[in-house]
Amino acid sequence: MDQIQHKHIQVRGLNLHVAEIGTGAKVVLFLHGFPEIWYSWRHQMIALANAGFRAIAPDYRGYGLSDSPPEPEKTTFRDIVSDLVGILDSLEITKVVLVAKDFGGRLVSMFTLLHPERVLGIATIGAPLLYQGRLSQSSKNLPEGFYIHRFREPGRAEADFGRFDAKTVVRNVYILFSRSEIPIAAENQEIMDLVEPSSPLPPWFTEEDLATYGALYEKSGFQTALKVPYRSLNEEDLSITDPKIKVPALLIMGTKDYVLKFTGIEDYISSGKVKDFVPDLDIIYLPEGSHFAQEQSPDEALQQ
């Protein structure tokens, strides 16, 4: 990873951390999910640089090595989209391919709808592109112990996470999100208690990887990360009539990704309804893929 360079770019009053490799005219901007960070794209960044691309992966505000905003509880998806525009402007980059994981897909949707002239194409991993109106439907009929319900409840996740150091929180979430079942706690149980201390890490996730994530979240904490995505999911309306993503798009889903069990998600993809929002979309399934396909199977994910 030594060949990946790091810098901080001042955007909208914050110093935002950006990892970068490659010098090609073709630029790919990688957008992480939770509990990820720029580091989750390490394999793809190096491979693309070797193929002649320029690869860039920021830490969002309040994540990793980027500054936390003065009022994390007021952070929105739109703030992060504006930050991304500021990063690209600072680097004098006019057009990019966007590659996103999980809730990064929401950022891809917003960025592409608000700044279509800057997007050449998109790819998302671990979640289909959804417009605002469908977000609340994907958790419909899931019980109170559903992890997103718990993470959205002010103070509850903070108390749950606060019993452990950052490294243990990341460990537990990686183990939970690598399973094929939706993380759901019992009434008198917390999300962190769904993982036994003796549970092994996924075989593709090393102790060195965990230490890297743990150190980054030790620095940033989880306050902004709980606000965006979980507590900002239904806040913003872009007020766009008949929204469409009008660039070539790719969706990569692992067949064992628990997200496919969210209410209506598998039907939304398999029925083709997703193409009402993203008409020029190809869909690829990775037979053994979990929610972390880009880290679990970096070669397969890259080849797509």
VEXTI-257375 format. One record per atom (N, C-alpha, C): residue in three letters; x, y, z. Coordinates in pm, whole numbers, padded with zeros to 5 digits, always signed. Layout:
N
AlaXYZ;...
***
This chain:
304
Met+00081-00121+00000;Met+00000+00000+00000;Met+00085+00127+00000;Asp+00218+00110+00005;Asp+00304+00227+00017;Asp+00296+00318-00104;Gln+00257+00263-00219;Gln+00253+00345-00341;Gln+00133+00439-00343;Ile+00034+00414-00258;Ile-00081+00505-00249;Ile-00040+00629-00171;Gln-00064+00745-00230;Gln-00026+00871-00167;Gln-00144+00932-00093;His-00112+01014+00005;His-00216+01073+00090;His-00196+01223+00101;Lys-00307+01293+00100;Lys-00303+01438+00116;Lys-00429+01484+00185;His-00427+01606+00234;His-00547+01671+00287;His-00581+01791+00199;Ile-00708+01802+00166;Ile-00756+01912+00082;Ile-00858+01991+00163;Gln-00840+02121+00167;Gln-00935+02203+00241;Gln-01058+02229+00155;Val-01171+02187+00206;Val-01298+02201+00136;Val-01404+02246+00236;Arg-01464+02359+00207;Arg-01576+02408+00288;Arg-01539+02412+00437;Gly-01417+02458+00463;Gly-01371+02479+00600;Gly-01318+02356+00671;Leu-01313+02241+00602;Leu-01262+02118+00662;Leu-01144+02065+00583;Asn-01049+02003+00652;Asn-00940+01934+00587;Asn-00981+01790+00564;Leu-01002+01756+00437;Leu-01052+01623+00402;Leu-00939+01537+00349;His-00930+01417+00401;His-00823+01325+00361;His-00859+01257+00230;Val-00760+01251+00141;Val-00778+01189+00011;Val-00660+01095-00016;Ala-00690+00970-00049;Ala-00589+00875-00094;Ala-00591+00873-00247;Glu-00474+00863-00307;Glu-00467+00877-00453;Glu-00350+00796-00508;Ile-00371+00740-00625;Ile-00265+00669-00696;Ile-00295+00674-00845;Gly-00188+00684-00926;Gly-00204+00685-01071;Gly-00205+00825-01128;Thr-00174+00835-01257;Thr-00166+00965-01323;Thr-00244+00968-01453;Gly-00326+00870-01477;Gly-00397+00864-01604;Gly-00500+00975-01617;Ala-00537+01003-01743;Ala-00640+01105-01769;Ala-00778+01056-01729;Lys-00795+00925-01723;Lys-00924+00867-01682;Lys-00925+00853-01530;Val-01025+00913-01467;Val-01026+00921-01321;Val-01144+00841-01265;Val-01116+00763-01163;Val-01219+00688-01091;Val-01221+00739-00947;Leu-01339+00782-00902;Leu-01358+00830-00766;Leu-01432+00722-00687;Phe-01367+00671-00582;Phe-01422+00563-00501;Phe-01490+00620-00376;Leu-01609+00571-00348;Leu-01688+00619-00235;Leu-01719+00501-00142;His-01677+00513-00018;His-01687+00401+00075;His-01824+00393+00142;Gly-01849+00282+00211;Gly-01969+00264+00290;Gly-01937+00271+00438;Phe-02014+00200+00521;Phe-01990+00191+00664;Phe-01981+00044+00701;Pro-01881+00006+00782;Pro-01784+00087+00855;Pro-01652+00101+00779;Glu-01664+00130+00654;Glu-01544+00134+00570;Glu-01481+00273+00571;Ile-01382+00287+00484;Ile-01298+00405+00480;Ile-01227+00399+00345;Trp-01143+00495+00311;Trp-01071+00489+00183;Trp-01004+00353+00165;Tyr-00958+00294+00276;Tyr-00877+00171+00273;Tyr-00953+00054+00211;Ser-01084+00057+00213;Ser-01161-00055+00160;Ser-01144-00071+00009;Trp-01089+00033-00058;Trp-01069+00029-00202;Trp-00923+00004-00240;Arg-00840-00036-00144;Arg-00697-00049-00166;Arg-00663-00139-00285;His-00730-00252-00296;His-00699-00347-00405;His-00733-00286-00541;Gln-00851-00229-00552;Gln-00895-00173-00680;Gln-00812-00052-00720;Met-00774+00031-00623;Met-00696+00150-00655;Met-00562+00114-00719;Ile-00493+00019-00661;Ile-00362-00021-00714;Ile-00377-00085-00852;Ala-00476-00172-00866;Ala-00496-00239-00995;Ala-00530-00139-01105;Leu-00617-00042-01076;Leu-00654+00056-01178;Leu-00536+00147-01213;Ala-00457+00184-01114;Ala-00339+00266-01144;Ala-00244+00190-01236;Asn-00229+00061-01212;Asn-00142-00021-01299;Asn-00199-00032-01440;Ala-00330-00012-01453;Ala-00396-00020-01584;Ala-00405+00117-01651;Gly-00346+00220-01591;Gly-00343+00352-01655;Gly-00448+00451-01608;Phe-00518+00418-01501;Phe-00618+00509-01447;Phe-00562+00588-01329;Arg-00630+00695-01297;Arg-00604+00770-01174;Arg-00716+00735-01076;Ala-00680+00684-00961;Ala-00777+00639-00863;Ala-00771+00727-00740;Ile-00888+00773-00695;Ile-00898+00864-00582;Ile-01003+00811-00485;Ala-00969+00811-00356;Ala-01065+00764-00255;Ala-01056+00855-00133;Pro-01157+00936-00109;Pro-01158+01022+00010;Pro-01216+00952+00131;Asp-01183+01004+00248;Asp-01260+00977+00369;Asp-01364+01088+00378;Tyr-01490+01054+00397;Tyr-01593+01157+00412;Tyr-01567+01241+00538;Arg-01626+01357+00542;Arg-01618+01439+00662;Arg-01661+01357+00784;Gly-01581+01367+00890;Gly-01613+01292+01011;Gly-01575+01146+01008;Tyr-01514+01101+00901;Tyr-01468+00963+00888;Tyr-01316+00961+00879;Gly-01253+00864+00941;Gly-01111+00839+00923;Gly-01024+00959+00952;Leu-00943+00996+00854;Leu-00845+01102+00870;Leu-00897+01239+00829;Ser-01023+01247+00788;Ser-01082+01376+00755;Ser-01132+01445+00882;Asp-01134+01577+00877;Asp-01188+01652+00991;Asp-01334+01618+01016;Ser-01371+01622+01142;Ser-01513+01615+01176;Ser-01574+01753+01164;Pro-01698+01762+01119;Pro-01763+01893+01112;Pro-01790+01945+01252;Pro-01805+02076+01268;Pro-01830+02133+01401;Pro-01956+02079+01467;Glu-02057+02048+01386;Glu-02181+01994+01439;Glu-02216+01864+01363;Pro-02154+01753+01402;Pro-02177+01627+01329;Pro-02323+01590+01317;Glu-02403+01626+01416;Glu-02544+01588+01416;Glu-02623+01658+01307;Lys-02563+01757+01242;Lys-02631+01829+01133;Lys-02580+01788+00994;Thr-02487+01695+00989;Thr-02432+01651+00861;Thr-02538+01580+00778;Thr-02536+01605+00646;Thr-02632+01543+00555;Thr-02560+01479+00437;Phe-02631+01396+00364;Phe-02576+01341+00241;Phe-02534+01454+00146;Arg-02613+01557+00141;Arg-02583+01665+00049;Arg-02452+01736+00087;Asp-02421+01743+00216;Asp-02292+01798+00258;Asp-02178+01719+00195;Ile-02191+01587+00198;Ile-02083+01503+00146;Ile-02074+01517-00006;Val-02188+01526-00074;Val-02185+01550-00219;Val-02113+01680-00249;Ser-02143+01785-00174;Ser-02076+01914-00195;Ser-01926+01903-00167;Asp-01890+01823-00066;Asp-01748+01800-00038;Asp-01679+01732-00156;Leu-01746+01633-00216;Leu-01687+01562-00329;Leu-01665+01656-00447;Val-01762+01743-00472;Val-01744+01843-00578;Val-01624+01931-00547;Gly-01611+01972-00421;Gly-01498+02056-00382;Gly-01364+01986-00399;Ile-01360+01857-00368;Ile-01236+01781-00388;Ile-01199+01776-00535;Leu-01296+01745-00621;Leu-01269+01737-00764;Leu-01227+01873-00819;Asp-01292+01980-00774;Asp-01253+02114-00819;Asp-01111+02146-00777;Ser-01075+02112-00655;Ser-00940+02139-00606;Ser-00835+02063-00687;Leu-00870+01943-00729;Leu-00778+01861-00808;Leu-00789+01890-00957;Glu-00875+01985-00995;Glu-00898+02025-01135;Glu-00942+01907-01221;Ile-01032+01828-01166;Ile-01088+01713-01237;Ile-01232+01747-01275;Thr-01263+01737-01403;Thr-01396+01777-01449;Thr-01493+01661-01460;Lys-01442+01542-01495;Lys-01530+01427-01517;Lys-01469+01303-01451;Val-01557+01219-01395;Val-01510+01098-01327;Val-01606+00983-01353;Val-01554+00864-01328;Val-01637+00746-01308;Val-01651+00728-01158;Leu-01773+00710-01111;Leu-01800+00694-00969;Leu-01819+00546-00936;Val-01747+00499-00834;Val-01761+00361-00788;Val-01792+00367-00639;Ala-01902+00304-00598;Ala-01948+00321-00460;Ala-01988+00188-00399;Lys-01975+00184-00268;Lys-02016+00068-00188;Lys-02130+00109-00096;Asp-02233+00024-00088;Asp-02340+00040+00009;Asp-02400+00181+00003;Phe-02400+00256+00115;Phe-02467+00386+00115;Phe-02396+00486+00026;Gly-02274+00455-00018;Gly-02210+00539-00119;Gly-02294+00548-00245;Gly-02379+00448-00268;Gly-02469+00453-00382;Gly-02567+00568-00373;Arg-02609+00603-00253;Arg-02696+00719-00237;Arg-02622+00846-00279;Leu-02495+00852-00244;Leu-02414+00967-00285;Leu-02397+00969-00437;Val-02380+00852-00497;Val-02370+00843-00643;Val-02498+00896-00707;Ser-02613+00854-00657;Ser-02740+00899-00712;Ser-02752+01051-00704;Met-02726+01106-00586;Met-02738+01249-00567;Met-02638+01326-00652;Phe-02514+01279-00652;Phe-02410+01347-00731;Phe-02448+01348-00879;Thr-02492+01233-00929;Thr-02523+01222-01072;Thr-02645+01304-01110;Leu-02745+01308-01022;Leu-02865+01388-01052;Leu-02836+01538-01044;Leu-02750+01577-00950;Leu-02721+01719-00932;Leu-02611+01771-01024;His-02519+01681-01064;His-02404+01723-01146;His-02382+01623-01260;Pro-02481+01603-01346;Pro-02470+01500-01450;Pro-02356+01524-01548;Glu-02319+01649-01567;Glu-02213+01682-01662;Glu-02076+01635-01617;Arg-02064+01591-01491;Arg-01934+01553-01437;Arg-01917+01402-01426;Val-02018+01325-01466;Val-02016+01181-01444;Val-02014+01108-01578;Leu-01913+01022-01595;Leu-01901+00942-01717;Leu-01972+00807-01704;Gly-01974+00754-01585;Gly-02036+00625-01561;Gly-02029+00595-01412;Ile-02104+00492-01371;Ile-02109+00460-01229;Ile-02110+00309-01209;Ala-02063+00268-01093;Ala-02075+00129-01050;Ala-02102+00128-00901;Thr-02193+00042-00858;Thr-02222+00030-00716;Thr-02211-00116-00674;Ile-02170-00135-00549;Ile-02151-00268-00493;Ile-02230-00278-00363;Gly-02307-00383-00348;Gly-02372-00410-00220;Gly-02506-00345-00198;Ala-02553-00267-00293;Ala-02685-00205-00281;Ala-02723-00144-00415;Pro-02848-00164-00460;Pro-02892-00101-00584;Pro-02915+00047-00564;Leu-02912+00122-00673;Leu-02943+00264-00664;Leu-03092+00282-00639;Leu-03122+00360-00538;Leu-03261+00385-00498;Leu-03283+00535-00496;Tyr-03396+00580-00547;Tyr-03430+00720-00529;Tyr-03499+00737-00394;Gln-03505+00860-00348;Gln-03550+00894-00214;Gln-03676+00819-00171;Gly-03774+00814-00257;Gly-03903+00759-00218;Gly-03900+00612-00180;Arg-03799+00538-00227;Arg-03793+00396-00198;Arg-03713+00363-00072;Leu-03641+00460-00016;Leu-03553+00429+00095;Leu-03627+00373+00215;Ser-03738+00438+00252;Ser-03810+00393+00370;Ser-03875+00258+00348;Gln-03904+00223+00222;Gln-03971+00097+00193;Gln-03880-00024+00217;Ser-03749-00006+00201;Ser-03657-00120+00211;Ser-03646-00176+00352;Ser-03685-00100+00453;Ser-03682-00151+00590;Ser-03823-00179+00643;Lys-03920-00169+00555;Lys-04060-00194+00595;Lys-04076-00337+00645;Asn-04152-00354+00749;Asn-04185-00484+00806;Asn-04069-00551+00881;Leu-03954-00484+00892;Leu-03845-00540+00970;Leu-03862-00500+01116;Pro-03830-00588+01209;Pro-03862-00563+01350;Pro-03779-00452+01414;Glu-03817-00417+01534;Glu-03751-00309+01608;Glu-03601-00333+01624;Gly-03562-00459+01634;Gly-03421-00492+01655;Gly-03335-00488+01531;Phe-03393-00457+01416;Phe-03319-00438+01290;Phe-03209-00335+01313;Tyr-03088-00365+01269;Tyr-02973-00282+01306;Tyr-02989-00137+01261;Ile-03052-00111+01145;Ile-03067+00028+01101;Ile-03165+00101+01193;His-03271+00034+01235;His-03361+00097+01333;His-03284+00134+01459;Arg-03200+00045+01505;Arg-03123+00070+01627;Arg-03022+00183+01606;Phe-02954+00183+01492;Phe-02854+00287+01466;Phe-02918+00424+01449;Arg-03044+00426+01406;Arg-03113+00553+01386;Arg-03163+00614+01518;Glu-03172+00533+01620;Glu-03226+00580+01749;Glu-03120+00662+01822;Pro-03143+00791+01845;Pro-03041+00876+01907;Pro-02994+00820+02041;Gly-02863+00806+02052;Gly-02803+00764+02177;Gly-02786+00615+02194;Arg-02866+00535+02123;Arg-02862+00391+02148;Arg-02733+00328+02094;Ala-02700+00357+01970;Ala-02577+00301+01914;Ala-02455+00356+01986;Glu-02461+00484+02024;Glu-02349+00543+02096;Glu-02323+00466+02226;Ala-02430+00432+02298;Ala-02415+00356+02421;Ala-02368+00213+02393;Asp-02421+00154+02288;Asp-02382+00018+02249;Asp-02234+00015+02210;Phe-02194+00103+02118;Phe-02055+00107+02073;Phe-01961+00146+02187;Gly-02008+00234+02275;Gly-01923+00290+02378;Gly-01872+00189+02480;Arg-01928+00069+02481;Arg-01880-00037+02570;Arg-01749-00099+02522;Phe-01709-00064+02397;Phe-01593-00129+02335;Phe-01501-00024+02274;Asp-01379-00065+02242;Asp-01293+00025+02166;Asp-01332+00021+02019;Ala-01281+00116+01941;Ala-01322+00129+01801;Ala-01288+00003+01721;Lys-01176-00056+01749;Lys-01134-00177+01677;Lys-01236-00289+01695;Thr-01287-00306+01816;Thr-01384-00411+01842;Thr-01517-00382+01773;Val-01558-00255+01771;Val-01681-00218+01701;Val-01670-00253+01553;Val-01559-00214+01491;Val-01540-00245+01348;Val-01537-00396+01328;Arg-01466-00467+01413;Arg-01461-00613+01404;Arg-01601-00673+01405;Asn-01682-00631+01501;Asn-01816-00688+01513;Asn-01903-00656+01393;Val-01894-00532+01343;Val-01977-00495+01228;Val-01932-00571+01103;Tyr-01801-00587+01084;Tyr-01754-00663+00968;Tyr-01802-00807+00975;Ile-01798-00867+01091;Ile-01846-01005+01105;Ile-01996-01011+01076;Leu-02073-00920+01136;Leu-02218-00919+01115;Leu-02255-00898+00970;Phe-02193-00798+00907;Phe-02231-00762+00771;Phe-02177-00861+00667;Ser-02088-00952+00708;Ser-02038-01054+00616;Ser-02130-01175+00611;Arg-02224-01181+00704;Arg-02316-01294+00706;Arg-02430-01274+00607;Ser-02502-01380+00579;Ser-02611-01372+00481;Ser-02744-01334+00545;Glu-02748-01329+00679;Glu-02871-01292+00748;Glu-02867-01146+00791;Ile-02982-01080+00788;Ile-02992-00942+00833;Ile-02963-00935+00982;Pro-02875-00845+01027;Pro-02851-00832+01171;Pro-02974-00776+01243;Ile-03032-00858+01329;Ile-03150-00820+01405;Ile-03131-00866+01550;Ala-03139-00772+01642;Ala-03122-00803+01784;Ala-03257-00834+01847;Ala-03253-00911+01954;Ala-03373-00936+02032;Ala-03409-00811+02112;Glu-03526-00812+02171;Glu-03577-00693+02239;Glu-03481-00640+02345;Asn-03423-00729+02423;Asn-03334-00688+02532;Asn-03187-00713+02499;Gln-03154-00704+02372;Gln-03019-00730+02325;Gln-02973-00613+02240;Glu-02842-00585+02243;Glu-02787-00479+02159;Glu-02719-00539+02036;Ile-02699-00458+01935;Ile-02641-00507+01809;Ile-02502-00565+01831;Met-02419-00500+01911;Met-02284-00551+01936;Met-02286-00689+02001;Asp-02394-00722+02072;Asp-02403-00851+02141;Asp-02436-00966+02046;Leu-02462-00935+01920;Leu-02489-01039+01821;Leu-02363-01115+01781;Val-02246-01062+01819;Val-02119-01125+01783;Val-02049-01172+01911;Glu-02017-01300+01916;Glu-01941-01353+02030;Glu-01796-01310+02020;Pro-01730-01284+02134;Pro-01588-01244+02130;Pro-01499-01346+02059;Ser-01540-01473+02060;Ser-01460-01577+01996;Ser-01486-01593+01847;Ser-01584-01518+01793;Ser-01617-01531+01651;Ser-01497-01491+01565;Pro-01462-01571+01465;Pro-01347-01537+01381;Pro-01380-01427+01282;Leu-01278-01355+01240;Leu-01293-01260+01132;Leu-01322-01334+01002;Pro-01385-01268+00906;Pro-01397-01329+00774;Pro-01258-01367+00722;Pro-01243-01476+00650;Pro-01110-01523+00611;Pro-01032-01426+00523;Trp-01101-01336+00455;Trp-01036-01241+00366;Trp-01001-01110+00436;Phe-01033-01099+00565;Phe-01012-00976+00642;Phe-00910-01006+00751;Thr-00791-00948+00740;Thr-00681-00984+00827;Thr-00679-00900+00954;Glu-00602-00945+01050;Glu-00581-00866+01172;Glu-00516-00733+01139;Glu-00431-00730+01037;Glu-00370-00604+00994;Glu-00476-00509+00938;Asp-00568-00564+00858;Asp-00678-00481+00807;Asp-00759-00425+00923;Leu-00793-00510+01019;Leu-00872-00466+01133;Leu-00800-00357+01212;Ala-00670-00372+01231;Ala-00594-00271+01304;Ala-00596-00138+01231;Thr-00591-00142+01098;Thr-00595-00019+01019;Thr-00730+00051+01036;Tyr-00838-00024+01022;Tyr-00971+00034+01041;Tyr-00989+00085+01183;Gly-00944+00005+01279;Gly-00961+00044+01418;Gly-00892+00175+01449;Ala-00771+00193+01397;Ala-00697+00318+01422;Ala-00767+00437+01358;Leu-00823+00417+01239;Leu-00891+00527+01170;Leu-01019+00568+01244;Tyr-01094+00470+01291;Tyr-01216+00504+01364;Tyr-01187+00549+01507;Glu-01073+00509+01560;Glu-01032+00563+01689;Glu-01011+00712+01678;Lys-00962+00753+01562;Lys-00939+00896+01539;Lys-01070+00970+01518;Ser-01158+00915+01437;Ser-01279+00988+01396;Ser-01398+00965+01489;Gly-01401+00849+01555;Gly-01522+00814+01627;Gly-01635+00779+01531;Phe-01755+00761+01585;Phe-01867+00714+01505;Phe-01981+00815+01497;Gln-01962+00935+01553;Gln-02073+01028+01561;Gln-02124+01069+01423;Thr-02034+01111+01335;Thr-02076+01150+01199;Thr-02122+01027+01121;Ala-02054+00914+01142;Ala-02088+00792+01070;Ala-02228+00742+01103;Leu-02276+00768+01222;Leu-02413+00730+01256;Leu-02514+00828+01197;Lys-02474+00954+01184;Lys-02564+01054+01123;Lys-02578+01029+00974;Val-02466+01009+00905;Val-02468+00976+00762;Val-02393+00845+00744;Pro-02466+00735+00720;Pro-02595+00733+00654;Pro-02720+00727+00743;Tyr-02714+00661+00855;Tyr-02833+00606+00918;Tyr-02938+00709+00957;Arg-02896+00821+01012;Arg-02994+00918+01062;Arg-03026+01027+00961;Ser-02978+01009+00839;Ser-03005+01107+00733;Ser-03081+01047+00616;Leu-03124+00921+00628;Leu-03177+00849+00513;Leu-03299+00915+00450;Asn-03386+00973+00530;Asn-03510+01027+00476;Asn-03521+01178+00493;Glu-03407+01245+00507;Glu-03410+01387+00536;Glu-03428+01475+00413;Glu-03370+01434+00301;Glu-03356+01528+00190;Glu-03440+01489+00070;Asp-03500+01588+00010;Asp-03576+01571-00113;Asp-03512+01660-00218;Leu-03461+01598-00324;Leu-03395+01677-00428;Leu-03493+01751-00517;Ser-03622+01718-00503;Ser-03726+01785-00581;Ser-03699+01778-00731;Ile-03659+01661-00775;Ile-03635+01638-00918;Ile-03752+01559-00974;Thr-03819+01614-01074;Thr-03932+01547-01137;Thr-03882+01436-01229;Asp-03939+01317-01211;Asp-03903+01202-01294;Asp-03751+01182-01299;Pro-03687+01157-01186;Pro-03542+01142-01182;Pro-03495+01019-01259;Lys-03385+01036-01331;Lys-03324+00927-01405;Lys-03173+00941-01398;Ile-03104+00828-01379;Ile-02959+00824-01392;Ile-02930+00791-01539;Lys-02870+00887-01610;Lys-02861+00876-01755;Lys-02720+00843-01805;Val-02640+00777-01722;Val-02507+00734-01764;Val-02500+00582-01753;Pro-02405+00518-01823;Pro-02390+00373-01809;Pro-02362+00336-01663;Ala-02426+00229-01618;Ala-02416+00191-01477;Ala-02400+00040-01463;Leu-02337+00002-01353;Leu-02315-00138-01322;Leu-02349-00161-01175;Leu-02422-00267-01147;Leu-02451-00308-01010;Leu-02388-00445-00988;Ile-02307-00456-00883;Ile-02245-00583-00845;Ile-02302-00624-00710;Met-02365-00739-00705;Met-02423-00791-00581;Met-02370-00931-00555;Gly-02332-00956-00431;Gly-02302-01092-00389;Gly-02432-01166-00362;Thr-02441-01290-00404;Thr-02565-01365-00384;Thr-02591-01394-00236;Lys-02489-01380-00151;Lys-02505-01403-00008;Lys-02506-01272+00070;Asp-02529-01163+00001;Asp-02537-01032+00066;Asp-02672-01020+00137;Tyr-02668-00992+00266;Tyr-02791-00981+00344;Tyr-02885-00871+00294;Val-02832-00772+00222;Val-02914-00663+00171;Val-03024-00715+00079;Leu-03000-00826+00013;Leu-03102-00883-00076;Leu-03226-00926+00001;Lys-03217-00937+00133;Lys-03331-00977+00215;Lys-03407-00858+00272;Phe-03360-00735+00244;Phe-03439-00618+00282;Phe-03571-00623+00205;Thr-03674-00567+00263;Thr-03807-00571+00202;Thr-03806-00516+00060;Gly-03839-00600-00036;Gly-03856-00557-00174;Gly-03730-00541-00256;Ile-03612-00555-00196;Ile-03489-00525-00269;Ile-03461-00627-00379;Glu-03473-00755-00347;Glu-03445-00857-00449;Glu-03542-00844-00566;Asp-03667-00819-00539;Asp-03766-00801-00646;Asp-03736-00674-00725;Tyr-03697-00568-00657;Tyr-03663-00442-00723;Tyr-03553-00463-00827;Ile-03457-00550-00795;Ile-03348-00578-00888;Ile-03392-00677-00995;Ser-03442-00793-00952;Ser-03468-00902-01048;Ser-03583-00871-01143;Ser-03680-00791-01099;Ser-03793-00758-01185;Ser-03759-00654-01290;Gly-03646-00587-01272;Gly-03609-00480-01364;Gly-03660-00343-01324;Lys-03730-00333-01210;Lys-03781-00203-01167;Lys-03668-00103-01145;Val-03552-00153-01105;Val-03439-00063-01084;Val-03405+00014-01211;Lys-03437-00044-01328;Lys-03403+00022-01454;Lys-03498+00138-01486;Asp-03606+00151-01411;Asp-03688+00272-01424;Asp-03609+00394-01379;Phe-03522+00374-01281;Phe-03439+00481-01228;Phe-03303+00486-01297;Val-03250+00368-01335;Val-03117+00358-01397;Val-03131+00277-01524;Pro-03175+00339-01634;Pro-03209+00262-01755;Pro-03092+00185-01815;Asp-02973+00244-01818;Asp-02857+00181-01883;Asp-02777+00104-01778;Leu-02838+00000-01722;Leu-02779-00072-01609;Leu-02752-00217-01644;Asp-02630-00261-01613;Asp-02596-00403-01616;Asp-02586-00452-01472;Ile-02628-00576-01450;Ile-02627-00633-01315;Ile-02547-00762-01316;Ile-02455-00773-01222;Ile-02370-00891-01211;Ile-02378-00945-01068;Tyr-02396-01076-01056;Tyr-02399-01141-00925;Tyr-02270-01221-00905;Leu-02211-01207-00788;Leu-02095-01288-00750;Leu-02145-01405-00665;Pro-02127-01529-00711;Pro-02194-01644-00648;Pro-02170-01660-00499;Glu-02052-01629-00450;Glu-02023-01645-00307;Glu-02007-01510-00238;Gly-02047-01404-00304;Gly-02019-01271-00253;Gly-02102-01233-00133;Ser-02037-01169-00035;Ser-02106-01112+00080;Ser-02125-00963+00057;His-02157-00892+00163;His-02179-00746+00152;His-02049-00672+00122;Phe-01935-00734+00145;Phe-01805-00669+00124;Phe-01735-00729+00002;Ala-01804-00735-00109;Ala-01752-00806-00227;Ala-01619-00749-00275;Gln-01599-00617-00264;Gln-01476-00559-00317;Gln-01355-00595-00233;Glu-01376-00633-00108;Glu-01265-00678-00024;Glu-01258-00830-00020;Gln-01371-00894-00022;Gln-01375-01040-00019;Gln-01319-01100-00148;Ser-01359-01044-00262;Ser-01319-01098-00393;Ser-01270-00984-00481;Pro-01156-00923-00446;Pro-01112-00803-00517;Pro-01088-00826-00666;Asp-01037-00943-00702;Asp-01010-00968-00844;Asp-01140-00980-00923;Glu-01236-01053-00867;Glu-01365-01067-00936;Glu-01437-00934-00948;Ala-01440-00857-00840;Ala-01509-00730-00843;Ala-01445-00635-00944;Leu-01313-00640-00953;Leu-01242-00550-01044;Leu-01268-00588-01188;Gln-01271-00718-01216;Gln-01289-00764-01354;Gln-01425-00724-01411;Gln-01522-00698-01325;Gln-01654-00663-01373;Gln-01656-00523-01433;
***
